[in-house]
Amino acid sequence: MNPTTFRNDFIARFGAENAVAIIEAANEHNNGTNPGSDKLRWALLICIGFECLSRFHEYHSITCLWEDVRDWLKQHKDYLAAHDGAVDYFALSCGTYNEFMS
């Protein structure tokens, strides 16, 4: 899978407005970290760690259901595991990403 296919699959399932909202939410937590080769993949991982997709979705104007996004992300474990940028390292150390990365 490549970044374009990943993005297109996400947009087809959850809408372009959610992709934009997720990237904007992740940018709020950016602190100069490296997004890697796929900004949407990075944004999703940052938003998982900071709970932007679940607990704080309304604050970030994210309208897709966390349960649906979580299920979709689990279908893309290999692609998420190949992430070459930064993540929320506290979430990583706590095992938050374990269900999303092969």
C-alpha positions, 0 to 999 in steps of 0.5 A, a space after each residue: 500500500 502507498 500513501 495515496 491508496 491509504 488516503 483514498 481508502 480512508 476518504 472513501 470510508 470516512 470522508 475528506 472532512 474527517 481526514 482534514 480534521 484528523 490532520 489538523 488535530 495532529 498538528 495541534 500536538 505536533 511539537 515539531 515531530 517528524 510526520 514521515 512519508 505519509 501525513 495521514 498515517 502519522 496524524 492517525 497515530 498521533 490522534 490515537 495517542 492523544 485520544 483525538 479520535 475517541 475522547 476528544 473527537 468533538 473538540 476536533 470536529 471529527 465526526 467519524 465513530 472511533 469504533 469504526 476507525 479502530 476497526 478500519 485501522 486494524 485492517 491496515 496493521 501492516 501499513 501502520 507498522 511501516 510508519 517511518 515518522 514520529 508517534 506519541 511515544 508515551 502512548 507507544 510505551 503504554 502499549 496503546 498502538 499494539 492493536 494497530 500495528 502488526 
